[in-house]
Amino acid sequence: MRRSIVILIAACLFLLSVFPSFAAETDIVINEVFPDPSGDENKEEFIELFNKGTESVTLTNWTLSDKVKSFNIPETILDPGKYTVFLSDLTKISLNNSGDEVFLKKTDQAVVDQMSYDQSIEDKSWSRIPNGVGSFMNNAAKTSGSVNEAPPTLTPTHTPSPEPTNTPTKTPTPTKIPTPKPTEVVKSSNTPTPKSLTSSESEDVEEKEESEEEVLGENTSNPDVLSGGSEKAEEVEESPTPIVKGESKANMVTNVFITVGFLLLSSVCGILLYRGFKKQKEGEI
């Protein structure tokens, strides 16, 4: 029983002694790869290792390699927070500019860390950002043996928006609207408006017409008057006929009636002409 307990204690002590070294080994990382220097690539390319842990790690006989060439690390102890850089002049590892892989292996060929990259940029590194723990980023500045720096952030170029071109709008030519000619208004001649007779005047006219008719009737019924009239007409050429007072009065009445009749006829004709002209004017409007 005591023997079993002793063996178990010894195994635990062994594991405790081995575990810290195993944990420390995983703290060794490939931190920076510089595949495309502007100078001599066979001398200036490098691979950088970094100890991000809290204990020193012995790297003796560990292996650095790419797809083609391997390099055994000579006696090296890497302290916490420190860097070690292996130049291509020493390792003879030629990193391809168009892309490659890098491996870090222990003495038993167990892979501790590895990385791969594609197209490289001249004089720029593939670096872990943040330093020691982040992913690899291209276009980083070369920082051999020191803290990696993030590549510059590309500031987007402000492309000004093209201003809209003010295309002048063609003003439509106004259509000429013909101005209507003023309608010629036919001015009516100043036709005198016949005066209307008053009731008293019309009564006088009627009385005069009746008296004229009576006189005319008496003259036509008396044959002596008619014959005398003809004889007198023949005598007019020979000698002046004496004016009889009664006959002059009859002639005066006759003239009055003729005058009145002419005025009435003129008035009727004027009224008819006025009405006809008025209707014609209304029809034109």
ZIFEN-V68676 format. One record per backbone hydrogen bond with DSSP energy under -1.0 kcal/mol. CO is the residue of the C=O (numbers start at 1). NH is the residue of the N-H. Records with the same first field share a line. If there is no record, write none. Layout:
CO=NH  NH
//
This chain:
1=5
2=6
3=7
4=8
5=9
6=10
7=11
8=12
9=13
10=14
11=15
12=16
13=17
14=18
15=19
18=22
19=23
20=24
21=25
22=26
24=27
25=28
27=52
29=50
31=128
32=48
33=126
34=46
36=123
40=43  44
45=88
46=34
47=86
48=31  32
49=84
50=29
51=81
57=78
59=62
62=73
63=105
64=71
65=103
69=66
71=64
73=61
76=59
78=57
79=82
82=51
84=49
86=47
87=90  91
88=92
97=120
100=117
102=115
103=65
104=112  113
105=63
106=109
110=106
113=104
115=102
117=100
121=124
125=140
126=33
127=137
130=133  134
135=129
137=127
140=125
143=146
165=167
189=191
198=202
199=203
200=204
201=205
202=206
203=207
204=208
205=209
206=210
207=211
208=212
209=213
210=214
211=215
212=216
213=217
214=218
215=219
216=220
217=221
218=222
222=226
223=227
224=228
225=229
226=230
227=231
228=232
229=233
230=234
231=235
232=236
235=239
244=248
245=249
246=250
247=251
248=252
249=253
250=254
251=255
252=256
253=257
254=258
255=259
256=260
257=261
258=262
259=263
260=264
261=265
262=266
263=267
264=268
265=269
266=270
267=271
268=272
269=273
270=274
271=275
272=276
273=277
274=278
275=279
276=280
277=281
278=282
279=283
280=284
281=285
//
